[in-house]
Amino acid sequence: MKEIKALEAAAAVSGKLISGASDAGIQGISIDSRKVGRGQAFFAIPGERVNGHDYLENAIMAGCSALFISREMDPVVWAFAENRGVAVIRVEDTETALQDLAKYYLTLFPVRKVAVTGSTGKTTTKEMLYWILSEKYQTVRNLGNYNNLIGLPLSVFDINEGTEAVVFEMGMDRPGEIRRLCEIVKPEIGIITNIGLSHIERLGSRENILKAKMEMTELFAEKNTLIINMDNDLLSGLPKKAGYRIITAGKAGGAEIQIADVEDHGEDGISFLLKKGEESQKFQLSAAGLHNASNGALAVAAALELGLTMEEAACGLTRLSDSDKRLHITEKNGIKVIDDTYNASPDSMRAALDVLAGIRGERHIAILGDMFELGEKEEEYHFQIGEYASHSGVNVVISVGKNARFIAEGARKGGTKAVHFETKDLLLVVLAQWIRSGDVVLVKGSRGMAMEKIVAQLQKAGE
């Protein structure tokens, strides 16, 4: 992070410096008192379980240079801060102040900015674009699940004097979040990967999800570009004319970036051809899953807008590492495990089952957990996934969780052997009895299901 001064930061967030030196340097940002470094600013953010204001003394002891607070300090802690020369900045709301400081900090750098959102595929598309842009630019992106109103602002402070481009994934589960994230970043290019069913419980319909994702364009002008997946029914129905440029990518006829000749190489990944006008380029991708051709096309479309060539984009995509893949495949003692435990929705479940079907093995086993936030049709959506698994050639479906029992019912209707466990603990006791050498096992469920515990057990079984 480029150093900024306490008084400068206070002005950026409409706060008031109430104690300490105005020229105190801020060289980093933290919201966790356990991770505060010397010279960093600590934002005391109230959370669901803990309140950062209760840990101000810890942050001071760790060597922070500034505190951002929104309530009165304990007199003892106040005296401690004064004694250490810590700048104390009072704001109305510390979370909003963090966002405002990130917004200001971004204005200090002449970087190219891309935002990626969508119901599924946004993390993979972001990672693809990061590696492509890194062929030409010094690039920064948000890591892990740092895609919300706290995580994204924290990622902004990874930018420094050498940064030339940034790629930020934007998540949301309610209206207004994407707009606020775009107010912070002000992207010149936006990407929407698709409109599916994620968070439909909160938003009510896919049309409302589309509206929430399209908040990305509310600050767009003629100089801005929106890149969309032409193969998605709702995105393909968007008006062709707007106050900004629209670029389409997909297999559908009329897409500006045309996908062709997609080949599935199982666990070795996929290959596909992209065409733009008279230009074409073959791409090799180590990430499994035919759906990744769409993610790749969207990333390449953005890269071309930022001055890269098709050849440079193809080279960049080959650098996508195992750690960047949602569908991570490992093998021990003849048991192949497809770890896709990051999250789950009906769309991503189907994509993962397609990958499972394409991996060589004696038996294909799907261990599937609950999908959350699906609203009043949640039982129907789970049942449909069971049917899809059966039609995909899965040999055994093992379901885990409250609503996952409908996955098992759907699989049985399709003639596939299925067994249901109410909890992971029950499954873990007998898991070894269901798995043998030669199996290919997919593990997937919503993040709250903590399905990675099942992956860990499978990996032990393979040792």
ABEGO torsion letter per residue (X at the ends): XBBBBAAAAAAAAGBBBABEBAABBBABBBABAAABBBGBBBBBBBBAABBAAAAAAAAAAAGBABBBBABBBBAAAAAAAAAAGBBBBBBABAAAAAAAAAAAAAAABBBBBBBBBEABGAAAAAAAAAAAAAAABBBBBBBEABABAAAAAAAAAABBAABABBBBBBBBABBGAAAAAAAAAGBABBBBABBBABGAAAAGBAAAAAAAAAAAAAABBAABBBBBBAABAAAAABBABBABBBBBBEABBGBABBBBGBBBAEAAEBBBBBBBEABBBBBBBABBEAAAAAAAAAAAAAAAAAGBBAAAAAAAAAABBAAABABBBBBBGGBBBBBBAABBBAAAAAAAAAAAAABBBABBBBBBBBBBGAEAAAAAAAAAAAAAAAAAGBABBBBBEAAAAAAAAAAAAAGBBBBBBABAAAAAAAAAAABBBGBBBBBBBBAAAGAAAAAAAAAAAAX
